Amino acid sequence: MEKTGWKSERIVPFVGAVCFLALFFPCFIGPLAPESGGMGVLAPATTWAGCAVGGVLAVAVSPSRRASAVYLGAGSTMAWGALLALSCAPSLVALFGIEPTIPLLAVCDFLRGASLVALGVRWTMLFEGLPFGRLLAGVAAASLVAVAIDFAQPVLHAGGALVLAVGAVIPLLQRTVQPASAAPLSAGGEGAAKGRAIQAALPSFFRLLASSTLGFVLLVVLDQAQMQTYFLNVVPVAPLGIAVAAAVFVAIALALREELTLPFIQWVLFPVIAAVLLVLDSFPLASGLFRAGSLGVFLFFSMLGLFAVALLVKANGQGELSPTLTTGLTFASMAAAAWAGRLFVDAGVALDDRGALLLPLATVYLVFLLVSPALRLWREVRGGSREDEPPRAERAAAGDSAALLEDRCGALAVQGELSPREAEVLKLAARGYTSTYISKALFISDSTVRTHLKSVYRKLGVSSKVELIELVQSGVPE
């Protein structure tokens, strides 16, 4: 019986993730969209309109606890799921040899975009509490399968879109009807306080998610501006990048300790890749190295897009940000990016001119990724957050025995009646990690880390991180 439950708890959400991503990627990645109305994507602008309207609606309900409860409830999930299934009508009509009309396609496109936003909020909340390493590996593997499904165009044209829609909704309904696992709702006041609640939440959204989401946005702009490049003149690079990124992220998640996964990717992997691409872009335009750099930009931005999806899922599972706000802003920004990219094509801008306008933006973003770790370190030092950091020797000593440290931190957490989140902060702080590192590892803000540390200090009777490490090293007092 336990074995069946184990499979149900993990396999069903994974299948739901595959189905949802297989419906999500074609909205913004051109090479994955069917060439005809197999999934109702004949006129992508109406799909983007649905995403934009759905995103605005999600942001609008985010400050209200009551509105969020209705928006995320079982009834709403069933209604949005029915609309998503209805958006697959063109593929069903095509089965009988009937050519879908333009109005039908437009309505179905719009419904598909709007319903994906609403269901996306619930989908990103399926994995709350899952460590980021395992979450990243799961999202990466699901994306790999989803991209493979999207390349199977005949399957989607034969009514497979409806199967994907049903598969995406079932895990949401299964989760919604379990009261004990209800995901946290957004906090905030009613009436006039709604605007202030959204305004107060925006800085946290931009601090935690904007960097990776911006990479996805740039990928959508370049793709919809038909700047897409092809590997060996056959395979489009954007979906290929998603597949490569999935393999890389799974390998990283398996190779590194849980708390190292997120910081390594953001502070080491991405800056190194950005530096390599900047070097390649400095070569003459006609050279093979420059062409390799152009190919690498699409691969890298595809990797950033997949990473942005994983970060969004993690952020919505942490409870620090409103899931409706983060998901709504993400979908709305990607819809705006798609429109912006398509505007270059509709305006008749030559391909070389599009490159002259858009590729410098990509270069600026690469520079930002390259220098951002140094900027974070500078802000940390300037803010004095390292003043109570333990000496290097003490940090090394704290990491001598991971198992012993884990046991002592667990015992101290029980003795001090620490909350689960405070216990996580204690384990990382006891290893000598900075507040900035802890915030990245646990995907919470620096201010939240400092609040938890103050509470840990108070409950354990210490006044600094040095004293905290000494307490852990000495063991639990009798």
C-alpha positions as CSV (number, residue, x, y, z in Angstrom):
1,M,0.0,0.0,0.0
2,E,2.8,2.4,0.9
3,K,4.5,1.7,-2.4
4,T,1.3,2.7,-4.3
5,G,1.0,5.9,-2.3
6,W,4.6,6.7,-3.0
7,K,4.1,6.3,-6.7
8,S,0.9,8.3,-6.6
9,E,2.4,11.2,-4.8
10,R,5.3,11.6,-7.2
11,I,4.3,10.1,-10.5
12,V,0.9,11.9,-10.9
13,P,2.3,15.4,-10.3
14,F,5.2,14.5,-12.7
15,V,2.8,13.4,-15.4
16,G,0.8,16.6,-14.8
17,A,4.0,18.7,-15.2
18,V,4.8,17.0,-18.5
19,C,1.3,17.7,-19.8
20,F,1.2,21.3,-18.6
21,L,4.7,22.1,-20.0
22,A,3.8,20.5,-23.3
23,L,0.9,22.9,-23.6
24,F,2.9,25.9,-22.2
25,F,6.0,25.8,-24.3
26,P,4.3,26.1,-27.8
27,C,2.7,29.4,-26.6
28,F,6.0,31.2,-26.7
29,I,8.5,29.0,-28.5
30,G,7.7,29.3,-32.2
31,P,9.3,26.0,-33.4
32,L,7.2,24.0,-31.0
33,A,3.9,25.5,-32.1
34,P,1.9,23.5,-34.7
35,E,1.8,24.9,-38.2
36,S,-1.9,24.6,-38.3
37,G,-4.7,24.8,-35.8
38,G,-3.9,21.5,-34.2
39,M,-4.0,23.0,-30.7
40,G,-5.6,26.2,-31.6
41,V,-2.4,28.2,-32.2
42,L,-3.0,29.4,-35.7
43,A,-3.2,33.0,-34.6
44,P,-0.7,33.2,-31.7
45,A,-1.5,36.8,-30.9
46,T,-4.9,35.7,-29.5
47,T,-3.1,33.2,-27.3
48,W,-0.8,35.9,-26.0
49,A,-3.9,38.1,-25.4
50,G,-5.4,35.3,-23.3
51,C,-2.1,35.0,-21.3
52,A,-2.0,38.8,-20.8
53,V,-5.6,39.0,-19.6
54,G,-5.2,35.9,-17.4
55,G,-2.0,37.4,-16.0
56,V,-3.7,40.7,-15.1
57,L,-6.6,38.8,-13.5
58,A,-4.2,36.7,-11.4
59,V,-2.4,39.9,-10.2
60,A,-5.7,41.6,-9.5
61,V,-6.8,38.8,-7.1
62,S,-3.4,38.4,-5.4
63,P,-3.9,40.9,-2.5
64,S,-7.3,39.6,-1.5
65,R,-7.3,36.4,0.6
66,R,-11.0,35.7,-0.2
67,A,-10.5,36.3,-4.0
68,S,-7.4,34.1,-4.0
69,A,-9.3,31.3,-2.3
70,V,-12.0,31.4,-4.9
71,Y,-9.5,31.7,-7.7
72,L,-7.5,28.7,-6.4
73,G,-10.5,26.6,-5.3
74,A,-11.6,23.2,-6.7
75,G,-14.6,24.8,-8.5
76,S,-12.4,27.3,-10.3
77,T,-9.8,24.7,-11.1
78,M,-12.5,22.5,-12.7
79,A,-13.9,25.5,-14.6
80,W,-10.5,26.6,-16.0
81,G,-9.7,22.9,-16.8
82,A,-13.0,22.7,-18.8
83,L,-12.0,25.9,-20.7
84,L,-8.6,24.5,-21.5
85,A,-10.2,21.3,-22.8
86,L,-12.6,23.4,-24.8
87,S,-9.7,25.3,-26.4
88,C,-8.6,22.0,-28.0
89,A,-11.8,22.0,-30.1
90,P,-10.0,22.7,-33.4
91,S,-8.0,19.5,-33.1
92,L,-11.2,17.5,-32.5
93,V,-13.0,19.2,-35.3
94,A,-10.0,18.4,-37.6
95,L,-10.4,14.7,-36.9
96,F,-13.7,14.7,-38.8
97,G,-12.1,16.5,-41.8
98,I,-13.8,19.9,-40.9
99,E,-11.7,23.0,-41.4
100,P,-11.9,25.1,-38.2
101,T,-13.2,28.7,-38.8
102,I,-11.0,31.7,-37.9
103,P,-13.4,32.9,-35.2
104,L,-13.3,29.4,-33.6
105,L,-9.5,29.4,-33.6
106,A,-9.3,32.9,-32.2
107,V,-11.7,32.1,-29.3
108,C,-9.9,28.8,-28.6
109,D,-6.5,30.5,-28.6
110,F,-7.7,33.1,-26.1
111,L,-9.3,30.5,-23.8
112,R,-6.1,28.4,-23.9
113,G,-3.9,31.4,-22.9
114,A,-6.2,32.5,-20.1
115,S,-6.8,29.0,-18.7
116,L,-3.1,28.2,-18.7
117,V,-2.4,31.2,-16.5
118,A,-5.0,30.1,-13.9
119,L,-4.0,26.5,-14.0
120,G,-0.3,27.5,-14.0
121,V,-0.8,29.2,-10.6
122,R,-2.1,25.9,-9.2
123,W,0.5,23.8,-11.0
124,T,3.4,25.8,-9.5
125,M,2.0,25.1,-6.1
126,L,1.9,21.3,-6.4
127,F,5.5,21.0,-5.3
128,E,5.6,23.1,-2.1
129,G,8.2,21.9,0.4
130,L,10.2,20.0,-2.2
131,P,14.0,20.8,-2.0
132,F,15.2,22.8,-5.0
133,G,17.6,20.2,-6.3
134,R,14.9,17.6,-6.6
135,L,12.5,20.2,-7.9
136,L,14.9,21.3,-10.6
137,A,15.6,17.8,-11.7
138,G,11.9,17.0,-11.8
139,V,11.0,20.1,-13.8
140,A,14.0,19.5,-16.2
141,A,13.0,15.9,-16.8
142,A,9.3,16.9,-17.4
143,S,10.4,19.6,-19.8
144,L,12.5,17.1,-21.7
145,V,9.5,14.8,-22.2
146,A,7.3,17.8,-23.0
147,V,9.6,19.1,-25.7
148,A,9.7,15.6,-27.2
149,I,5.9,15.5,-27.2
150,D,5.6,18.9,-28.8
151,F,7.9,17.7,-31.7
152,A,5.4,14.9,-32.3
153,Q,3.1,17.2,-34.3
154,P,0.9,14.4,-35.8
155,V,0.0,13.3,-32.2
156,L,-1.1,16.8,-31.2
157,H,-3.1,17.2,-34.4
158,A,-4.9,13.9,-33.8
159,G,-6.5,15.1,-30.6
160,G,-3.5,14.7,-28.4
161,A,-3.9,18.2,-27.1
162,L,-7.1,17.2,-25.3
163,V,-5.3,14.3,-23.7
164,L,-2.6,16.8,-22.5
165,A,-5.2,19.1,-21.2
166,V,-6.9,16.4,-19.1
167,G,-3.5,15.1,-17.9
168,A,-2.6,18.7,-16.8
169,V,-5.8,19.2,-14.8
170,I,-6.1,15.8,-13.0
171,P,-3.2,16.4,-10.5
172,L,-4.6,19.9,-9.7
173,L,-8.0,18.5,-8.8
174,Q,-6.4,15.7,-6.8
175,R,-4.4,18.2,-4.8
176,T,-7.2,20.7,-4.5
177,V,-9.5,18.2,-2.7
178,Q,-6.9,17.5,0.0
179,P,-7.6,20.2,2.7
180,A,-4.5,19.3,4.7
181,S,-2.2,20.2,1.9
182,A,-3.8,23.5,0.8
183,A,-1.2,25.8,-0.4
184,P,-0.7,29.2,1.3
185,L,-2.7,32.1,-0.1
186,S,-1.5,35.6,-0.6
187,A,-1.7,38.0,2.2
188,G,-2.9,41.5,2.0
189,G,-5.8,43.8,2.8
190,E,-9.0,44.5,1.0
191,G,-10.2,47.6,-0.9
192,A,-7.8,50.4,-1.1
193,A,-5.1,48.3,0.5
194,K,-4.9,46.0,-2.5
195,G,-2.8,48.4,-4.5
196,R,-0.4,48.8,-1.6
197,A,-0.2,45.1,-1.1
198,I,0.8,44.5,-4.7
199,Q,3.3,47.4,-4.6
200,A,4.9,46.0,-1.4
201,A,5.2,42.6,-3.0
202,L,6.8,43.7,-6.3
203,P,10.4,44.3,-4.8
204,S,10.5,40.7,-3.5
205,F,9.3,39.4,-6.9
206,F,12.0,41.3,-8.8
207,R,14.7,40.4,-6.3
208,L,14.0,36.7,-6.4
209,L,12.7,36.0,-9.9
210,A,13.4,38.9,-12.3
211,S,17.0,37.9,-13.3
212,S,16.1,34.5,-14.6
213,T,12.6,35.5,-15.9
214,L,14.3,38.3,-17.9
215,G,16.4,35.6,-19.7
216,F,13.2,33.8,-20.7
217,V,11.6,37.1,-21.8
218,L,14.6,37.8,-24.1
219,L,14.4,34.3,-25.5
220,V,10.7,34.9,-26.4
221,V,11.5,38.2,-28.0
222,L,14.3,36.8,-30.1
223,D,12.3,33.7,-31.1
224,Q,9.2,35.6,-32.1
225,A,11.3,38.2,-34.0
226,Q,12.3,35.1,-36.1
227,M,15.9,35.5,-35.0
228,Q,15.9,31.7,-34.3
229,T,18.9,29.8,-35.4
230,Y,19.2,26.1,-36.2
231,F,21.7,23.5,-35.2
232,L,23.1,21.8,-38.4
233,N,20.4,23.7,-40.2
234,V,17.8,21.2,-39.0
235,V,17.1,21.4,-35.3
236,P,15.8,24.7,-33.9
237,V,18.1,25.9,-31.1
238,A,15.5,27.1,-28.5
239,P,13.9,23.7,-27.9
240,L,17.3,22.1,-28.3
241,G,18.5,24.4,-25.5
242,I,15.7,23.3,-23.2
243,A,16.7,19.6,-23.8
244,V,20.4,20.4,-23.1
245,A,19.5,22.5,-20.1
246,A,17.3,19.6,-18.7
247,A,20.3,17.2,-19.0
248,V,22.7,19.7,-17.3
249,F,20.3,20.5,-14.5
250,V,19.6,16.9,-13.7
251,A,23.3,16.2,-13.6
252,I,23.9,19.1,-11.3
253,A,21.1,18.1,-9.0
254,L,22.5,14.6,-8.7
255,A,26.1,15.8,-8.2
256,L,25.8,18.6,-5.6
257,R,24.5,18.8,-2.1
258,E,21.0,20.2,-1.9
259,E,22.0,23.6,-0.5
260,L,24.7,24.1,-3.1
261,T,22.5,23.6,-6.2
262,L,20.9,27.0,-6.5
263,P,23.9,29.1,-5.5
264,F,26.2,27.1,-7.9
265,I,23.9,27.6,-10.8
266,Q,23.4,31.3,-10.2
267,W,26.8,32.3,-9.0
268,V,29.1,30.0,-10.9
269,L,27.5,28.3,-13.9
270,F,25.6,31.2,-15.4
271,P,28.4,33.8,-15.0
272,V,30.9,31.4,-16.6
273,I,28.7,30.7,-19.5
274,A,28.0,34.4,-19.9
275,A,31.8,35.1,-20.0
276,V,32.4,32.5,-22.6
277,L,29.6,33.9,-24.8
278,L,30.9,37.4,-24.5
279,V,34.3,36.2,-25.7
280,L,32.8,34.4,-28.6
281,D,30.7,37.4,-29.6
282,S,33.9,39.5,-29.8
283,F,35.1,37.6,-32.9
284,P,34.4,38.8,-36.5
285,L,30.9,38.3,-37.7
286,A,31.8,35.8,-40.4
287,S,34.0,33.7,-38.2
288,G,32.9,30.2,-37.0
289,L,33.5,31.3,-33.4
290,F,31.0,34.2,-33.7
291,R,28.4,31.8,-35.2
292,A,29.1,29.4,-32.3
293,G,28.5,32.3,-29.9
294,S,25.2,33.2,-31.6
295,L,24.1,29.6,-31.3
296,G,25.2,29.6,-27.7
297,V,23.1,32.6,-26.9
298,F,19.9,30.8,-27.8
299,L,21.0,27.7,-26.0
300,F,21.8,29.7,-22.9
301,F,18.6,31.7,-22.9
302,S,16.7,28.4,-23.3
303,M,18.5,27.2,-20.2
304,L,17.5,30.4,-18.4
305,G,13.9,29.9,-19.4
306,L,13.8,26.4,-17.9
307,F,15.6,27.7,-14.8
308,A,13.0,30.5,-14.5
309,V,10.2,27.9,-14.6
310,A,11.9,26.0,-11.7
311,L,12.4,29.1,-9.7
312,L,8.8,30.2,-10.2
313,V,7.6,26.8,-8.9
314,K,10.0,27.0,-5.9
315,A,9.0,30.6,-5.1
316,N,5.3,29.7,-5.2
317,G,5.9,26.7,-2.9
318,Q,7.7,28.8,-0.3
319,G,4.8,31.0,0.7
320,E,6.9,34.1,0.9
321,L,5.4,35.5,-2.4
322,S,1.8,35.4,-3.7
323,P,1.6,32.6,-6.3
324,T,-1.1,34.5,-8.2
325,L,1.1,37.6,-8.3
326,T,4.3,35.9,-9.5
327,T,2.6,33.6,-12.0
328,G,0.4,36.4,-13.3
329,L,3.4,38.8,-13.8
330,T,5.4,36.1,-15.5
331,F,2.8,35.2,-18.0
332,A,1.9,38.8,-18.7
333,S,5.5,39.8,-19.3
334,M,6.1,36.8,-21.6
335,A,3.0,37.8,-23.6
336,A,4.3,41.4,-23.9
337,A,7.7,40.0,-25.0
338,A,6.0,37.8,-27.7
339,W,4.1,40.8,-29.0
340,A,7.3,42.9,-29.0
341,G,9.2,40.3,-31.0
342,R,6.4,39.7,-33.5
343,L,6.2,43.5,-34.0
344,F,9.6,43.5,-35.6
345,V,8.4,41.0,-38.2
346,D,5.0,42.7,-38.9
347,A,6.7,46.1,-39.3
348,G,8.9,44.6,-42.0
349,V,12.2,45.3,-40.2
350,A,15.0,43.5,-42.0
351,L,16.6,40.5,-40.3
352,D,20.0,42.2,-40.0
353,D,18.4,45.3,-38.5
354,R,16.5,43.1,-36.0
355,G,19.9,41.6,-35.0
356,A,21.5,45.0,-34.7
357,L,18.7,46.1,-32.3
358,L,18.1,42.9,-30.3
359,L,21.5,41.2,-29.9
360,P,23.0,44.2,-28.0
361,L,20.2,43.7,-25.5
362,A,21.3,40.1,-25.1
363,T,24.9,41.2,-24.7
364,V,23.9,43.7,-21.9
365,Y,22.1,40.9,-20.1
366,L,25.1,38.6,-20.4
367,V,27.3,41.3,-18.8
368,F,24.7,41.7,-16.0
369,L,24.9,38.0,-15.3
370,L,28.7,38.1,-15.3
371,V,29.0,40.9,-12.8
372,S,25.9,40.2,-10.6
373,P,27.8,37.9,-8.2
374,A,30.3,40.6,-7.5
375,L,27.5,43.1,-7.0
376,R,25.8,40.8,-4.5
377,L,29.1,40.4,-2.6
378,W,29.7,44.2,-2.6
379,R,26.2,44.9,-1.2
380,E,26.7,42.2,1.4
381,V,30.0,43.7,2.5
382,R,28.8,47.3,2.4
383,G,25.7,46.4,4.4
384,G,27.9,44.9,7.1
385,S,26.2,41.5,7.0
386,R,29.6,39.8,7.2
387,E,30.7,41.5,10.5
388,D,29.6,38.5,12.6
389,E,30.9,35.9,10.2
390,P,33.1,33.3,11.9
391,P,36.8,32.9,11.0
392,R,37.6,30.6,8.1
393,A,39.1,27.9,10.5
394,E,35.9,27.9,12.5
395,R,33.8,27.5,9.4
396,A,36.0,24.6,8.3
397,A,35.7,23.0,11.7
398,A,31.9,23.3,11.5
399,G,31.9,21.3,8.3
400,D,34.2,18.6,9.4
401,S,31.4,16.1,10.1
402,A,28.2,16.8,8.3
403,A,26.4,14.0,10.0
404,L,27.4,15.1,13.5
405,L,26.5,18.7,12.7
406,E,23.1,17.6,11.4
407,D,22.4,15.7,14.6
408,R,23.5,18.5,16.8
409,C,21.5,21.1,14.9
410,G,18.5,18.8,15.1
411,A,18.8,18.4,18.8
412,L,19.2,22.1,19.3
413,A,16.1,22.7,17.1
414,V,14.1,20.4,19.4
415,Q,15.5,21.9,22.5
416,G,14.9,25.5,21.4
417,E,11.5,24.7,19.9
418,L,12.5,26.1,16.5
419,S,10.1,26.2,13.6
420,P,11.0,24.0,10.6
421,R,12.2,27.0,8.6
422,E,14.3,28.2,11.6
423,A,15.8,24.7,11.8
424,E,16.9,24.9,8.1
425,V,18.4,28.3,8.7
426,L,20.3,27.0,11.8
427,K,21.8,24.1,9.8
428,L,23.2,26.4,7.2
429,A,24.3,29.1,9.6
430,A,26.1,26.5,11.7
431,R,28.2,25.7,8.6
432,G,29.3,29.4,8.4
433,Y,27.2,30.3,5.4
434,T,26.4,34.0,5.0
435,S,22.8,35.4,5.1
436,T,23.0,36.0,1.3
437,Y,24.0,32.4,0.7
438,I,21.2,31.1,3.0
439,S,18.6,33.2,1.2
440,K,19.6,31.7,-2.1
441,A,19.8,28.2,-0.8
442,L,16.4,28.4,0.8
443,F,14.9,30.8,-1.8
444,I,13.8,33.4,0.7
445,S,14.7,37.0,1.0
446,D,17.7,38.3,3.0
447,S,15.4,40.1,5.4
448,T,13.6,36.9,6.1
449,V,16.9,35.1,6.8
450,R,17.9,37.8,9.3
451,T,14.5,37.6,11.0
452,H,14.9,33.8,11.4
453,L,18.5,34.2,12.6
454,K,17.4,36.7,15.3
455,S,14.7,34.3,16.4
456,V,17.2,31.4,16.5
457,Y,19.7,33.5,18.5
458,R,17.0,34.4,21.0
459,K,15.6,30.8,21.4
460,L,19.1,29.3,21.8
461,G,20.5,32.1,24.0
462,V,23.3,33.3,21.8
463,S,24.0,36.8,20.3
464,S,26.1,36.1,17.2
465,K,26.9,33.6,14.5
466,V,30.2,32.9,16.1
467,E,28.5,32.0,19.4
468,L,26.0,29.9,17.5
469,I,28.7,27.8,15.8
470,E,30.5,27.4,19.1
471,L,27.2,26.1,20.6
472,V,26.8,23.6,17.8
473,Q,30.4,22.4,18.0
474,S,30.2,22.0,21.8
475,G,27.0,19.8,21.4
476,V,23.7,20.1,23.1
477,P,24.0,21.2,26.8
478,E,22.3,18.8,29.3
